[in-house]
Amino acid sequence: MGKCGTALFVVSGVLLAGLGYMLYTPLPDHLGNQWQLKTMFAKIKLSFVVSELFYQLGLSGKDRTDVIRGNINYLMTSPPSQEEQAALEIYDTELNGVPVRVYKPKSATGALPGLVYYHGGGWVVLNIPAYDAPCVHIARTANIIVISVEYRLAPEHPFPAGFDDCLQVALYALKQGRDLGLDPTRVAIGGDSAGGNLAAAVSLKLRDQMIKPAPKSQLLIYGVFQMCDKSLPCMKLREKYENTAAMSVFFHSAYFNLTKTQSELLMARKYSTPELVQRCTKLVDYKLLPKELIPDGYEPEVTLASSVTDDVKYISRLMSDTRVAPLMEEDLKNLPTSLVVAAEWDQLRDESFIFAERLKHAGNKVQLLYLSDSFHGILNAFDFEKFGFDAGPKIMSSIVDFINKELK
């Protein structure tokens, strides 16, 4: 074999190995739509690989986070249908100084119910355009005004910047919503993933501030509700298949602007003071999970630090803050009617179940939607014709039904 042939053989081998890495995503047998799911995960892997390659080669002219943002936003953005867009007035503005996009039915007569929506993306990536399709569909189908919030992202704007932005938009909707054609007495707040975290945290803050009118309902879609227990059953299961711990540390480190030492404590799972361990055991109680979701012999890991340093104290204070971890709130009474969505293939699955149960025990009205054959991020792939996921239409119809029931 000549030099050219050898080089071609080596390059082909590298390309095949890379393709194998992209497509190799082991999944439990019971998950539906396996090929579509593996294809989506392959695209996400490719996006991170390309982002890192462009950054290392100096081809992007941006820092690593900006490159990742650009690629992930491109991947996750699916244009809404022209028919649905044509039925809406869509415009960008600012509410209480925060950029938002408003989706309003053109056929509106009188004040409409409204949804203030906080997008996902780990507080670091994704943006309003990545959520155009679901927001357009909800506004059109439920005949409501949707306000999508472009809250400030980490690491440039670490906590509490994003939370503060989300709170300000909710306050505008409840106090000045009529300026947008909104009925302030029929407002929901909601979000998915990091946005679900923000929605739950904002609801608690509005309740504590005794804001009137209060939100009538909240949509908590596979949200981040706690950070003190990284060994819940689904987290352990996911770690058998993929390195979810590193991704979690990446997002948390960016959101909290952690130092290298603090991030290493998170990665080693030795970051808790005795007080945090005690609160976490009480408030993030795995025994609230359905019995079938608790494996035989399961025991949670203890995250107690070997010594209580200033870094450990700082991390524990953050993880006890209800603006960061709504499950750390002991009093969950008097909160809006909730739709809580849990997806099977999601390291956040169990905290959705726990949060739903604690909300019920506190006397709130709660609907739990468990997508037993689906995954984290299904909302962005709700369109079956485009993506082919069976759970896509299910999550969207459940959201629209919930809004129609609670806000109309």
Secondary structure, 3 states (H helix, E strand, C coil): CCHHHHHHHHHHHHHHHHHHHHHCCCCCCCCCCHHHHHHHHHHHHHHHHHHHHHHHHCCCCCCHHHHHHHHHHHHHCCCCCHHHHHCEEEEEEEECCEEEEEEEECCCCCCEEEEEEECCCCCCCCCHHHHHHHHHHHHHHHCCEEEEECCCCCCCCCCCHHHHHHHHHHHHHHHHHHHHCEEEEEEEEEEECHHHHHHHHHHHHHHHCCCCCCCCEEEEECCCCCCCCCCCHHHHHHHCCCCHHHHHHHHHHHHHCCCHHHHHHHHHCCCECHHHHHHHHHHCCHHHCCHHHCCCCCCCCCCECCCCCHHHHHHHHHHHCCCCCHHHCCCCCCCCEEEEEEEEECCCHHHHHHHHHHHHHCCCCEEEEEEEEEECCHHHHCCHHHHCCCHHHHHHHHHHHHHHHHHC
